[in-house]
Amino acid sequence: MKPYMKKPFRKYNKTAIGLCIVLLSFMLSCKSSTNNSKPPMTDSIDFTIIEQGSHSNFTNKQERLLTDQSALQRVYDTINSTRKPGLPVPEIDFSKQQVAFITAGELSSGGYSVAIDSIVREEEQVVLYIGGESPESGDYVTTVLTSPFILVKFEKQSVPVVFKYSFNK
């Protein structure tokens, strides 16, 4: 039987061990610098459709933020210019709410619509994402001039409101 043999004890420099531990902990605590930016803060904003239709009587495409009752009245005056009876003008508390009006302008046929996909508050602005439908080539649609529109109200915001289309136009 062989006698139990002890392995020789190696002495390590305490300073070298301490330095290795410090370097290892530093490397483990470092974060990758590829993307340290935070994603933008976004919050969805609830909205209510006031009016939507295919005949706004506006000939040009436009997106507007209405800031008072008289501006809303002027939009309804144009919408109602060919309607008998006209649509009633809603009373909006503009101290608490905002109204957005979007129209596609005059189009050569039916099959088009304008919609709000979402309203999102980002850090520096509120974005109204505009969607809708348009007919495909070969679709059967009415051959009448249309001017689709939508009016929506939402809580008044303290940052600028911008309009963006959710589709390529």
C-alpha positions in Angstrom: 0.0 0.0 0.0 1.2 3.4 -1.0 1.5 6.0 1.7 -0.9 9.0 1.3 0.9 11.7 -0.6 0.1 15.3 -0.1 0.2 17.6 -3.1 2.5 20.5 -2.7 0.6 23.7 -1.6 1.2 26.5 -4.1 1.3 29.9 -2.7 -0.5 32.6 -4.7 0.1 36.3 -4.4 -2.9 37.7 -2.5 -2.7 40.9 -4.5 -3.0 39.0 -7.8 -6.0 37.1 -6.6 -7.7 40.3 -5.4 -7.0 42.0 -8.7 -8.5 39.1 -10.7 -11.6 39.2 -8.5 -12.0 42.9 -9.0 -11.5 42.6 -12.8 -14.0 39.7 -13.1 -16.7 41.5 -11.1 -16.1 44.7 -13.2 -16.5 42.7 -16.5 -19.7 41.0 -15.2 -21.3 44.3 -14.2 -20.6 46.0 -17.5 -23.6 46.2 -19.8 -23.4 46.0 -23.6 -23.1 49.3 -25.2 -24.9 48.3 -28.4 -28.3 49.7 -27.3 -28.5 51.6 -24.1 -31.3 53.9 -25.3 -34.7 53.5 -23.7 -37.7 52.7 -25.9 -39.9 55.8 -26.4 -42.6 56.3 -23.8 -46.0 55.8 -25.5 -49.5 55.8 -24.1 -52.7 55.0 -26.1 -55.3 57.8 -25.9 -59.0 56.9 -26.1 -61.1 58.7 -28.7 -64.7 58.9 -29.8 -66.0 59.1 -33.4 -68.3 62.1 -33.6 -69.1 61.7 -37.3 -67.9 59.6 -40.2 -69.1 59.5 -43.8 -68.4 59.5 -47.5 -69.5 63.1 -48.4 -67.7 65.9 -46.6 -67.9 68.4 -49.5 -64.2 69.2 -49.0 -62.4 69.0 -52.3 -58.8 68.9 -50.9 -57.3 66.3 -48.6 -56.7 67.7 -45.1 -56.0 67.0 -41.5 -57.0 69.6 -38.9 -57.2 70.0 -35.2 -60.2 72.0 -34.3 -59.7 74.2 -31.3 -63.1 75.8 -30.7 -66.8 75.5 -31.3 -66.8 78.0 -34.2 -64.2 76.0 -36.1 -66.3 72.9 -35.6 -69.4 74.8 -36.8 -67.6 75.9 -40.0 -66.6 72.2 -40.8 -70.3 71.2 -40.2 -71.5 74.1 -42.4 -69.4 72.6 -45.3 -70.5 69.0 -44.6 -74.1 70.1 -44.4 -74.0 72.4 -47.5 -75.6 69.6 -49.7 -77.6 67.8 -47.0 -81.3 68.4 -46.2 -81.7 68.1 -43.2 -78.1 68.7 -42.1 -76.2 66.8 -39.4 -76.5 68.3 -36.0 -73.4 70.1 -34.7 -72.4 68.5 -31.3 -71.5 70.7 -28.4 -67.9 70.0 -27.3 -66.2 71.2 -24.2 -63.0 72.5 -25.8 -61.4 73.3 -22.4 -61.2 69.5 -21.8 -61.3 67.9 -25.3 -59.9 68.3 -28.8 -61.5 67.5 -32.1 -59.6 66.2 -35.2 -61.0 66.4 -38.7 -59.6 64.3 -41.5 -60.9 64.2 -45.1 -59.5 62.4 -48.1 -60.7 65.2 -50.4 -62.7 64.6 -53.5 -62.3 61.2 -55.0 -63.7 59.8 -58.3 -65.6 56.8 -56.9 -66.9 55.1 -53.9 -65.1 52.4 -51.9 -62.9 54.8 -50.0 -63.0 55.5 -46.3 -61.0 57.4 -43.7 -60.4 56.0 -40.2 -58.3 56.6 -37.1 -56.3 53.5 -36.3 -55.0 54.8 -33.0 -54.0 58.0 -31.1 -50.7 57.6 -29.2 -49.0 60.0 -26.8 -45.3 59.9 -27.2 -42.8 61.9 -25.2 -42.9 65.1 -27.2 -46.1 64.8 -29.2 -49.4 63.1 -29.8 -49.7 61.1 -33.1 -53.0 60.4 -34.8 -52.5 57.3 -37.0 -54.8 57.6 -40.0 -56.0 54.6 -41.8 -58.9 53.7 -44.0 -59.8 51.7 -47.1 -59.4 52.2 -50.8 -60.8 50.0 -53.6 -58.6 47.5 -55.4 -58.3 47.5 -59.2 -61.3 45.7 -60.5 -63.5 46.2 -57.5 -67.1 47.2 -58.2 -67.7 50.6 -56.7 -70.2 53.4 -57.2 -69.3 55.9 -59.9 -70.0 59.0 -57.9 -67.7 61.7 -56.5 -67.0 61.1 -52.8 -65.1 62.9 -50.1 -64.7 60.5 -47.2 -64.1 62.1 -43.7 -64.0 61.5 -40.0 -64.4 63.7 -36.9 -63.1 62.4 -33.6 -62.8 63.8 -30.1 -60.2 63.0 -27.5 -58.8 64.4 -24.3 -57.0 67.8 -24.7 -53.3 67.3 -24.8 -50.5 69.7 -23.7 -48.1 68.6 -26.5 -48.4 69.1 -30.3 -50.6 66.8 -32.3 -49.3 65.4 -35.5 -51.1 63.3 -38.2 -49.4 60.2 -39.7 -50.8 57.8 -42.3 -50.7 54.1 -41.3 -50.4 53.2 -45.0 -48.5 54.5 -48.0 -50.5 57.1 -49.8 
